[in-house]
């Protein structure tokens, strides 16, 4: 039986931190690159659908169906775990790993030593601009090659700050 639940991104990120969402060993590694991750955040802000996430929910105290690994904050490889009994309810992500991993890295971690920035002056009519970079000083100050942009300057904001109170 399928059960549909709506989640806020911030709630999913917290549940990933608490290891309530985990990756079964049948899942491949992270394969999305920085550009694809940036586009996912653009899709989110535009309100476009980025698809559902499919999980197998395993009850606390049960023997898990799969060995699993946690999500990574930096795209690195994490070894899988084998446990006899689950200490909490866990959701084994069957479909949606690349998207959830991208949200987790963009809002809580880094990829290739780069953190995610959002341009507050993005033109929402065309695209919201996100960029992974090592240092804010390396981000472009002005838009080049986009004459239609309403505001030619960029105003970069650390995406991880979006989760702070």
C-alpha atoms as one frame of an Amber mdcrd trajectory, in Angstrom:
protein
   0.000   0.000   0.000   1.348   3.412  -0.953   1.092   6.316   1.450   1.721
   9.864   0.217   3.209  12.396   2.622   4.234  15.971   2.000   7.472  17.196
   3.558   9.122  20.564   3.796  12.706  20.491   2.539  13.917  21.678   5.964
  12.144  18.743   7.661  13.708  16.224   5.271  17.146  17.760   5.849  16.653
  17.420   9.629  15.545  13.804   9.226  18.598  13.087   7.053  20.764  14.561
   9.849  19.007  12.293  12.369  19.543   9.311  10.025  15.807   8.770   9.638
  16.337   8.866   5.866  19.115   6.514   4.757  20.344   4.906   1.544  20.075
   1.145   1.039  23.174  -0.536  -0.348  21.338  -1.087  -3.637  21.602   2.665
  -4.335  24.436   3.966  -6.489  26.760   6.751  -5.359  26.061  10.422  -5.952
  26.493  11.056  -9.674  25.000  14.525 -10.105  27.471  17.317 -10.822  27.400
  20.856  -9.430  25.434  22.251 -12.367  22.662  19.670 -12.047  22.429  20.385
  -8.301  22.211  24.135  -8.979  19.383  23.522 -11.474  17.466  21.508  -8.870
  17.450  24.508  -6.533  16.239  26.693  -9.422  13.421  24.187 -10.037  12.474
  24.276  -6.356  12.251  28.078  -6.190  10.226  28.257  -9.394   7.699  25.938
  -7.791   8.117  23.356 -10.535   7.761  19.696  -9.691  10.981  17.845  -9.043
   9.289  14.474  -8.623   8.370  12.336  -5.684  10.636  10.380  -3.420   9.979
   6.695  -2.843  11.013   5.073   0.437  10.561   1.807   2.272   9.665   2.597
   5.862  11.225   0.216   8.390   9.931   0.166  11.980  12.039   0.645  15.096
  13.059  -2.723  16.522  12.844  -4.523  13.175  15.641  -6.186  11.228  16.242
  -3.950   8.196  15.674  -5.325   4.734  18.985  -3.803   3.546  22.366  -2.755
   4.846  22.497   1.017   4.480  24.634   4.111   4.475  23.928   7.659   5.538
  23.827  10.670   3.251  27.096  12.508   2.677  27.639  16.244   3.240  30.489
  16.421   0.733  29.736  13.847  -1.954  32.325  11.442  -0.556  31.892   7.709
  -0.199  30.361   6.497   3.048  30.683   2.865   4.061  27.510   0.881   4.553
  26.299  -0.330   7.936  24.906  -3.667   8.875  22.665  -3.737  11.925  20.528
  -6.490  13.379  17.871  -4.194  14.830  16.867  -0.631  13.993  17.004   1.786
  16.927  14.512   4.154  15.288  12.074   4.274  12.390  14.071   4.644   9.174
  13.115   5.481   5.604  15.218   3.633   3.032  15.298   5.848  -0.067  14.538
   3.790  -3.151  13.971   6.667  -5.574  15.040  10.300  -5.119  18.513   9.857
  -3.692  20.228  12.263  -6.125  17.673  15.001  -5.358  17.735  14.535  -1.584
  21.523  14.288  -1.606  21.706  17.528  -3.617  19.458  19.365  -1.149  21.528
  18.049   1.766  24.838  19.083   0.215  23.520  22.480  -0.901  22.008  23.368
   2.457  24.307  21.612   4.929  27.547  20.740   3.202  29.778  21.250   0.192
  30.839  19.547  -3.024  34.422  19.578  -4.328  35.221  21.978  -1.458  32.575
  24.448  -2.708  29.476  25.690  -0.884  26.249  26.810  -2.522  25.401  30.489
  -2.991  22.152  32.073  -4.169  21.960  35.381  -6.039  19.319  37.532  -4.333
  19.157  39.633  -7.534  18.247  36.615  -9.682  15.681  37.308 -12.371  12.837
  35.004 -11.414  11.331  35.426 -14.894  14.203  33.503 -16.435  16.089  31.613
 -13.731  17.153  31.731 -10.121  20.919  31.730  -9.974  22.735  29.306  -7.710
  26.470  28.703  -7.803  28.842  26.395  -5.950  32.096  28.194  -5.119  34.949
  27.875  -2.605  34.985  31.550  -1.651  32.401  34.281  -2.051  35.097  36.567
  -3.485  35.392  34.221  -6.503  31.729  34.650  -7.475  30.969  37.017 -10.374
  30.084  40.576  -9.386  28.224  41.456 -12.589  26.243  39.429 -15.063  27.971
  38.905 -18.393  26.190  37.888 -21.551  22.692  38.430 -20.181  21.532  41.799
 -21.480  17.918  41.032 -20.504  18.756  40.775 -16.823  16.873  43.433 -14.832
  19.704  44.034 -12.338  23.189  43.494 -13.817  24.884  43.087 -10.406  24.877
  39.945  -8.293  24.104  39.847  -4.575  25.285  36.424  -3.383  23.857  34.838
  -0.242  25.040  31.623   1.390  22.308  29.017   0.733  22.952  27.264   4.058
  21.740  30.453   5.769  18.260  29.706   4.440  17.870  26.993   7.120  18.890
  29.182  10.051  16.312  30.798  12.332
